[in-house]
Amino acid sequence: MPEELIFGLLSNFYRGADRDERIAYDRKVSNIMRILKSVSLTIIITYILGLIWYRLSDNWQRYLMIPAEQNTETVA
């Protein structure tokens, strides 16, 4: 059923249009889909890199900051 609905909506855009208008519309839709794919891929990659960065910073603080804190306590 969803395919029929989408097909019906797209056929409304092509009704009464000549060949050049159809080609222009297809290119617009293609470009919009490319932009949406790029934006969504960028958001997903940024989110995953943020998760990795968060985990690395958590481990970095645990392993590198504790010896530095112990050295400052012995000096004071």
Biopython code that builds the backbone (N, CA, C, O; Angstrom):
import numpy as np
from Bio.PDB.StructureBuilder import StructureBuilder

atoms = [
    (1, "MET", "N", (0.802, -1.204, 0.000)),
    (1, "MET", "CA", (0.000, 0.000, 0.000)),
    (1, "MET", "C", (0.846, 1.271, 0.000)),
    (1, "MET", "O", (0.524, 2.197, -0.745)),
    (2, "PRO", "N", (1.914, 1.363, 0.799)),
    (2, "PRO", "CA", (2.718, 2.591, 0.774)),
    (2, "PRO", "C", (3.336, 2.849, -0.608)),
    (2, "PRO", "O", (3.487, 4.001, -1.015)),
    (3, "GLU", "N", (3.692, 1.774, -1.326)),
    (3, "GLU", "CA", (4.271, 1.960, -2.655)),
    (3, "GLU", "C", (3.254, 2.591, -3.602)),
    (3, "GLU", "O", (3.604, 3.438, -4.424)),
    (4, "GLU", "N", (1.999, 2.176, -3.482)),
    (4, "GLU", "CA", (0.957, 2.732, -4.338)),
    (4, "GLU", "C", (0.726, 4.210, -4.023)),
    (4, "GLU", "O", (0.499, 5.018, -4.923)),
    (5, "LEU", "N", (0.786, 4.545, -2.763)),
    (5, "LEU", "CA", (0.602, 5.939, -2.359)),
    (5, "LEU", "C", (1.732, 6.811, -2.898)),
    (5, "LEU", "O", (1.495, 7.891, -3.439)),
    (6, "ILE", "N", (2.955, 6.330, -2.744)),
    (6, "ILE", "CA", (4.111, 7.081, -3.251)),
    (6, "ILE", "C", (4.043, 7.201, -4.769)),
    (6, "ILE", "O", (4.297, 8.271, -5.322)),
    (7, "PHE", "N", (3.703, 6.107, -5.440)),
    (7, "PHE", "CA", (3.583, 6.141, -6.893)),
    (7, "PHE", "C", (2.506, 7.129, -7.329)),
    (7, "PHE", "O", (2.692, 7.855, -8.306)),
    (8, "GLY", "N", (1.394, 7.164, -6.621)),
    (8, "GLY", "CA", (0.320, 8.100, -6.942)),
    (8, "GLY", "C", (0.750, 9.548, -6.773)),
    (8, "GLY", "O", (0.422, 10.402, -7.597)),
    (9, "LEU", "N", (1.493, 9.823, -5.693)),
    (9, "LEU", "CA", (1.972, 11.191, -5.466)),
    (9, "LEU", "C", (2.971, 11.617, -6.536)),
    (9, "LEU", "O", (2.921, 12.740, -7.038)),
    (10, "LEU", "N", (3.884, 10.698, -6.879)),
    (10, "LEU", "CA", (4.873, 11.039, -7.899)),
    (10, "LEU", "C", (4.246, 11.191, -9.272)),
    (10, "LEU", "O", (4.700, 12.016, -10.065)),
    (11, "SER", "N", (3.214, 10.414, -9.571)),
    (11, "SER", "CA", (2.568, 10.543, -10.876)),
    (11, "SER", "C", (1.855, 11.892, -11.010)),
    (11, "SER", "O", (1.690, 12.390, -12.124)),
    (12, "ASN", "N", (1.433, 12.489, -9.892)),
    (12, "ASN", "CA", (0.829, 13.825, -9.941)),
    (12, "ASN", "C", (1.835, 14.885, -10.386)),
    (12, "ASN", "O", (1.469, 15.850, -11.058)),
    (13, "PHE", "N", (3.098, 14.705, -10.012)),
    (13, "PHE", "CA", (4.121, 15.663, -10.420)),
    (13, "PHE", "C", (4.394, 15.590, -11.915)),
    (13, "PHE", "O", (4.722, 16.600, -12.537)),
    (14, "TYR", "N", (4.262, 14.401, -12.493)),
    (14, "TYR", "CA", (4.582, 14.214, -13.904)),
    (14, "TYR", "C", (3.394, 14.466, -14.827)),
    (14, "TYR", "O", (3.569, 14.511, -16.045)),
    (15, "ARG", "N", (2.240, 14.623, -14.303)),
    (15, "ARG", "CA", (1.061, 14.824, -15.136)),
    (15, "ARG", "C", (1.164, 16.160, -15.872)),
    (15, "ARG", "O", (1.329, 17.209, -15.249)),
    (16, "GLY", "N", (1.066, 16.114, -17.180)),
    (16, "GLY", "CA", (1.073, 17.320, -17.989)),
    (16, "GLY", "C", (2.434, 17.954, -18.178)),
    (16, "GLY", "O", (2.523, 19.046, -18.737)),
    (17, "ALA", "N", (3.492, 17.308, -17.731)),
    (17, "ALA", "CA", (4.827, 17.884, -17.870)),
    (17, "ALA", "C", (5.506, 17.323, -19.115)),
    (17, "ALA", "O", (5.336, 16.154, -19.458)),
    (18, "ASP", "N", (6.270, 18.169, -19.777)),
    (18, "ASP", "CA", (7.000, 17.664, -20.940)),
    (18, "ASP", "C", (8.284, 16.992, -20.474)),
    (18, "ASP", "O", (8.581, 16.950, -19.281)),
    (19, "ARG", "N", (9.027, 16.478, -21.416)),
    (19, "ARG", "CA", (10.213, 15.670, -21.108)),
    (19, "ARG", "C", (11.259, 16.468, -20.327)),
    (19, "ARG", "O", (11.838, 15.948, -19.373)),
    (20, "ASP", "N", (11.507, 17.698, -20.709)),
    (20, "ASP", "CA", (12.522, 18.510, -20.025)),
    (20, "ASP", "C", (12.147, 18.795, -18.575)),
    (20, "ASP", "O", (13.006, 18.787, -17.693)),
    (21, "GLU", "N", (10.884, 19.043, -18.335)),
    (21, "GLU", "CA", (10.442, 19.281, -16.958)),
    (21, "GLU", "C", (10.580, 18.026, -16.124)),
    (21, "GLU", "O", (10.930, 18.108, -14.947)),
    (22, "ARG", "N", (10.318, 16.880, -16.696)),
    (22, "ARG", "CA", (10.475, 15.615, -15.963)),
    (22, "ARG", "C", (11.938, 15.369, -15.605)),
    (22, "ARG", "O", (12.263, 14.960, -14.491)),
    (23, "ILE", "N", (12.806, 15.625, -16.571)),
    (23, "ILE", "CA", (14.240, 15.434, -16.315)),
    (23, "ILE", "C", (14.710, 16.394, -15.221)),
    (23, "ILE", "O", (15.462, 15.999, -14.330)),
    (24, "ALA", "N", (14.276, 17.641, -15.287)),
    (24, "ALA", "CA", (14.671, 18.623, -14.269)),
    (24, "ALA", "C", (14.157, 18.208, -12.895)),
    (24, "ALA", "O", (14.869, 18.341, -11.900)),
    (25, "TYR", "N", (12.930, 17.710, -12.836)),
    (25, "TYR", "CA", (12.370, 17.279, -11.560)),
    (25, "TYR", "C", (13.138, 16.070, -11.021)),
    (25, "TYR", "O", (13.424, 15.994, -9.826)),
    (26, "ASP", "N", (13.471, 15.125, -11.907)),
    (26, "ASP", "CA", (14.235, 13.954, -11.471)),
    (26, "ASP", "C", (15.587, 14.360, -10.910)),
    (26, "ASP", "O", (16.051, 13.798, -9.919)),
    (27, "ARG", "N", (16.209, 15.327, -11.539)),
    (27, "ARG", "CA", (17.510, 15.791, -11.044)),
    (27, "ARG", "C", (17.372, 16.488, -9.693)),
    (27, "ARG", "O", (18.220, 16.323, -8.816)),
    (28, "LYS", "N", (16.315, 17.259, -9.530)),
    (28, "LYS", "CA", (16.085, 17.914, -8.232)),
    (28, "LYS", "C", (15.906, 16.878, -7.129)),
    (28, "LYS", "O", (16.507, 16.979, -6.060)),
    (29, "VAL", "N", (15.071, 15.884, -7.407)),
    (29, "VAL", "CA", (14.834, 14.841, -6.409)),
    (29, "VAL", "C", (16.120, 14.083, -6.117)),
    (29, "VAL", "O", (16.410, 13.775, -4.961)),
    (30, "SER", "N", (16.884, 13.783, -7.145)),
    (30, "SER", "CA", (18.150, 13.074, -6.968)),
    (30, "SER", "C", (19.123, 13.899, -6.124)),
    (30, "SER", "O", (19.779, 13.361, -5.233)),
    (31, "ASN", "N", (19.218, 15.178, -6.396)),
    (31, "ASN", "CA", (20.119, 16.034, -5.623)),
    (31, "ASN", "C", (19.668, 16.173, -4.178)),
    (31, "ASN", "O", (20.495, 16.173, -3.267)),
    (32, "ILE", "N", (18.381, 16.291, -3.965)),
    (32, "ILE", "CA", (17.867, 16.381, -2.599)),
    (32, "ILE", "C", (18.163, 15.100, -1.830)),
    (32, "ILE", "O", (18.540, 15.153, -0.660)),
    (33, "MET", "N", (17.995, 13.952, -2.477)),
    (33, "MET", "CA", (18.285, 12.680, -1.814)),
    (33, "MET", "C", (19.771, 12.562, -1.493)),
    (33, "MET", "O", (20.134, 12.060, -0.429)),
    (34, "ARG", "N", (20.623, 13.012, -2.388)),
    (34, "ARG", "CA", (22.070, 12.980, -2.120)),
    (34, "ARG", "C", (22.418, 13.860, -0.918)),
    (34, "ARG", "O", (23.216, 13.472, -0.065)),
    (35, "ILE", "N", (21.815, 15.039, -0.861)),
    (35, "ILE", "CA", (22.084, 15.938, 0.259)),
    (35, "ILE", "C", (21.606, 15.319, 1.568)),
    (35, "ILE", "O", (22.315, 15.369, 2.573)),
    (36, "LEU", "N", (20.410, 14.738, 1.562)),
    (36, "LEU", "CA", (19.893, 14.105, 2.786)),
    (36, "LEU", "C", (20.765, 12.935, 3.215)),
    (36, "LEU", "O", (21.007, 12.749, 4.408)),
    (37, "LYS", "N", (21.238, 12.142, 2.257)),
    (37, "LYS", "CA", (22.132, 11.034, 2.600)),
    (37, "LYS", "C", (23.432, 11.548, 3.207)),
    (37, "LYS", "O", (23.921, 11.001, 4.196)),
    (38, "SER", "N", (23.988, 12.600, 2.613)),
    (38, "SER", "CA", (25.247, 13.152, 3.125)),
    (38, "SER", "C", (25.075, 13.727, 4.523)),
    (38, "SER", "O", (25.919, 13.514, 5.394)),
    (39, "VAL", "N", (23.994, 14.447, 4.739)),
    (39, "VAL", "CA", (23.747, 15.043, 6.056)),
    (39, "VAL", "C", (23.530, 13.958, 7.101)),
    (39, "VAL", "O", (24.081, 14.033, 8.200)),
    (40, "SER", "N", (22.729, 12.947, 6.765)),
    (40, "SER", "CA", (22.475, 11.881, 7.742)),
    (40, "SER", "C", (23.741, 11.084, 8.017)),
    (40, "SER", "O", (23.989, 10.701, 9.161)),
    (41, "LEU", "N", (24.546, 10.828, 6.993)),
    (41, "LEU", "CA", (25.799, 10.112, 7.209)),
    (41, "LEU", "C", (26.752, 10.929, 8.070)),
    (41, "LEU", "O", (27.439, 10.376, 8.929)),
    (42, "THR", "N", (26.801, 12.227, 7.852)),
    (42, "THR", "CA", (27.649, 13.102, 8.663)),
    (42, "THR", "C", (27.200, 13.112, 10.119)),
    (42, "THR", "O", (28.031, 13.077, 11.026)),
    (43, "ILE", "N", (25.906, 13.158, 10.344)),
    (43, "ILE", "CA", (25.389, 13.147, 11.714)),
    (43, "ILE", "C", (25.710, 11.829, 12.401)),
    (43, "ILE", "O", (26.108, 11.825, 13.565)),
    (44, "ILE", "N", (25.548, 10.727, 11.712)),
    (44, "ILE", "CA", (25.818, 9.412, 12.301)),
    (44, "ILE", "C", (27.299, 9.263, 12.620)),
    (44, "ILE", "O", (27.656, 8.805, 13.705)),
    (45, "ILE", "N", (28.161, 9.646, 11.686)),
    (45, "ILE", "CA", (29.604, 9.529, 11.920)),
    (45, "ILE", "C", (30.039, 10.434, 13.060)),
    (45, "ILE", "O", (30.853, 10.031, 13.892)),
    (46, "THR", "N", (29.513, 11.650, 13.113)),
    (46, "THR", "CA", (29.849, 12.568, 14.198)),
    (46, "THR", "C", (29.399, 12.022, 15.543)),
    (46, "THR", "O", (30.114, 12.149, 16.537)),
    (47, "TYR", "N", (28.234, 11.423, 15.582)),
    (47, "TYR", "CA", (27.731, 10.839, 16.827)),
    (47, "TYR", "C", (28.628, 9.695, 17.289)),
    (47, "TYR", "O", (28.978, 9.617, 18.467)),
    (48, "ILE", "N", (28.998, 8.815, 16.372)),
    (48, "ILE", "CA", (29.852, 7.682, 16.733)),
    (48, "ILE", "C", (31.221, 8.159, 17.186)),
    (48, "ILE", "O", (31.754, 7.650, 18.172)),
    (49, "LEU", "N", (31.801, 9.129, 16.483)),
    (49, "LEU", "CA", (33.096, 9.665, 16.897)),
    (49, "LEU", "C", (32.997, 10.361, 18.259)),
    (49, "LEU", "O", (33.935, 10.306, 19.054)),
    (50, "GLY", "N", (31.872, 11.007, 18.523)),
    (50, "GLY", "CA", (31.673, 11.622, 19.834)),
    (50, "GLY", "C", (31.627, 10.588, 20.949)),
    (50, "GLY", "O", (32.176, 10.804, 22.029)),
    (51, "LEU", "N", (30.965, 9.454, 20.680)),
    (51, "LEU", "CA", (30.938, 8.374, 21.673)),
    (51, "LEU", "C", (32.329, 7.818, 21.927)),
    (51, "LEU", "O", (32.705, 7.570, 23.073)),
    (52, "ILE", "N", (33.087, 7.625, 20.866)),
    (52, "ILE", "CA", (34.458, 7.112, 21.011)),
    (52, "ILE", "C", (35.314, 8.117, 21.771)),
    (52, "ILE", "O", (36.081, 7.741, 22.658)),
    (53, "TRP", "N", (35.185, 9.392, 21.424)),
    (53, "TRP", "CA", (35.955, 10.433, 22.108)),
    (53, "TRP", "C", (35.609, 10.487, 23.596)),
    (53, "TRP", "O", (36.492, 10.662, 24.435)),
    (54, "TYR", "N", (34.340, 10.339, 23.917)),
    (54, "TYR", "CA", (33.912, 10.353, 25.314)),
    (54, "TYR", "C", (34.547, 9.184, 26.075)),
    (54, "TYR", "O", (35.036, 9.355, 27.191)),
    (55, "ARG", "N", (34.533, 8.011, 25.466)),
    (55, "ARG", "CA", (35.129, 6.848, 26.122)),
    (55, "ARG", "C", (36.633, 7.018, 26.298)),
    (55, "ARG", "O", (37.183, 6.679, 27.346)),
    (56, "LEU", "N", (37.291, 7.540, 25.276)),
    (56, "LEU", "CA", (38.739, 7.738, 25.383)),
    (56, "LEU", "C", (39.070, 8.788, 26.441)),
    (56, "LEU", "O", (40.040, 8.624, 27.182)),
    (57, "SER", "N", (38.300, 9.840, 26.524)),
    (57, "SER", "CA", (38.583, 10.875, 27.515)),
    (57, "SER", "C", (38.342, 10.350, 28.923)),
    (57, "SER", "O", (39.050, 10.731, 29.855)),
    (58, "ASP", "N", (37.355, 9.483, 29.085)),
    (58, "ASP", "CA", (37.087, 8.888, 30.384)),
    (58, "ASP", "C", (38.268, 8.019, 30.813)),
    (58, "ASP", "O", (38.719, 8.099, 31.955)),
    (59, "ASN", "N", (38.761, 7.195, 29.903)),
    (59, "ASN", "CA", (39.914, 6.344, 30.221)),
    (59, "ASN", "C", (41.182, 7.162, 30.397)),
    (59, "ASN", "O", (42.016, 6.846, 31.246)),
    (60, "TRP", "N", (41.333, 8.214, 29.598)),
    (60, "TRP", "CA", (42.506, 9.060, 29.708)),
    (60, "TRP", "C", (42.581, 9.703, 31.084)),
    (60, "TRP", "O", (43.654, 9.744, 31.686)),
    (61, "GLN", "N", (41.480, 10.196, 31.583)),
    (61, "GLN", "CA", (41.466, 10.801, 32.908)),
    (61, "GLN", "C", (41.753, 9.768, 33.986)),
    (61, "GLN", "O", (42.445, 10.063, 34.961)),
    (62, "ARG", "N", (41.233, 8.574, 33.820)),
    (62, "ARG", "CA", (41.418, 7.534, 34.827)),
    (62, "ARG", "C", (42.882, 7.100, 34.920)),
    (62, "ARG", "O", (43.386, 6.884, 36.023)),
    (63, "TYR", "N", (43.571, 6.970, 33.789)),
    (63, "TYR", "CA", (44.931, 6.435, 33.803)),
    (63, "TYR", "C", (46.009, 7.500, 33.896)),
    (63, "TYR", "O", (47.079, 7.231, 34.442)),
    (64, "LEU", "N", (45.770, 8.678, 33.393)),
    (64, "LEU", "CA", (46.826, 9.680, 33.380)),
    (64, "LEU", "C", (46.697, 10.719, 34.468)),
    (64, "LEU", "O", (47.715, 11.269, 34.887)),
    (65, "MET", "N", (45.528, 11.015, 34.940)),
    (65, "MET", "CA", (45.360, 12.070, 35.922)),
    (65, "MET", "C", (45.582, 11.567, 37.351)),
    (65, "MET", "O", (45.985, 12.349, 38.212)),
    (66, "ILE", "N", (45.340, 10.329, 37.615)),
    (66, "ILE", "CA", (45.498, 9.815, 38.982)),
    (66, "ILE", "C", (46.957, 9.873, 39.437)),
    (66, "ILE", "O", (47.212, 10.324, 40.554)),
    (67, "PRO", "N", (47.927, 9.438, 38.625)),
    (67, "PRO", "CA", (49.319, 9.585, 39.095)),
    (67, "PRO", "C", (49.725, 11.042, 39.281)),
    (67, "PRO", "O", (50.513, 11.343, 40.177)),
    (68, "ALA", "N", (49.213, 11.946, 38.466)),
    (68, "ALA", "CA", (49.543, 13.365, 38.628)),
    (68, "ALA", "C", (48.946, 13.896, 39.935)),
    (68, "ALA", "O", (49.581, 14.706, 40.610)),
    (69, "GLU", "N", (47.760, 13.461, 40.296)),
    (69, "GLU", "CA", (47.146, 13.897, 41.554)),
    (69, "GLU", "C", (47.913, 13.336, 42.745)),
    (69, "GLU", "O", (48.050, 14.018, 43.761)),
    (70, "GLN", "N", (48.413, 12.117, 42.642)),
    (70, "GLN", "CA", (49.173, 11.528, 43.734)),
    (70, "GLN", "C", (50.501, 12.261, 43.934)),
    (70, "GLN", "O", (50.966, 12.417, 45.064)),
    (71, "ASN", "N", (51.109, 12.712, 42.832)),
    (71, "ASN", "CA", (52.370, 13.457, 42.957)),
    (71, "ASN", "C", (52.141, 14.806, 43.623)),
    (71, "ASN", "O", (52.992, 15.250, 44.393)),
    (72, "THR", "N", (51.058, 15.453, 43.365)),
    (72, "THR", "CA", (50.809, 16.759, 43.984)),
    (72, "THR", "C", (50.459, 16.623, 45.459)),
    (72, "THR", "O", (50.739, 17.527, 46.247)),
    (73, "GLU", "N", (49.853, 15.506, 45.842)),
    (73, "GLU", "CA", (49.526, 15.314, 47.260)),
    (73, "GLU", "C", (50.781, 15.073, 48.081)),
    (73, "GLU", "O", (50.854, 15.529, 49.222)),
    (74, "THR", "N", (51.758, 14.381, 47.549)),
    (74, "THR", "CA", (52.984, 14.116, 48.300)),
    (74, "THR", "C", (53.844, 15.367, 48.433)),
    (74, "THR", "O", (54.574, 15.506, 49.414)),
    (75, "VAL", "N", (53.773, 16.273, 47.473)),
    (75, "VAL", "CA", (54.569, 17.489, 47.517)),
    (75, "VAL", "C", (53.996, 18.467, 48.542)),
    (75, "VAL", "O", (54.751, 19.149, 49.235)),
    (76, "ALA", "N", (52.703, 18.538, 48.642)),
    (76, "ALA", "CA", (52.068, 19.499, 49.552)),
    (76, "ALA", "C", (52.199, 19.018, 50.925)),
    (76, "ALA", "O", (51.734, 19.675, 51.857)),
]
sb = StructureBuilder()
sb.init_structure("model")
sb.init_model(0)
sb.init_chain("A")
sb.init_seg("    ")
for serial, (resi, resn, name, xyz) in enumerate(atoms, 1):
    if name == "N":
        sb.init_residue(resn, " ", resi, " ")
    sb.init_atom(name, np.array(xyz, "f"), 0.0, 1.0, " ", f" {name:<3s}", serial, name[0])
structure = sb.get_structure()
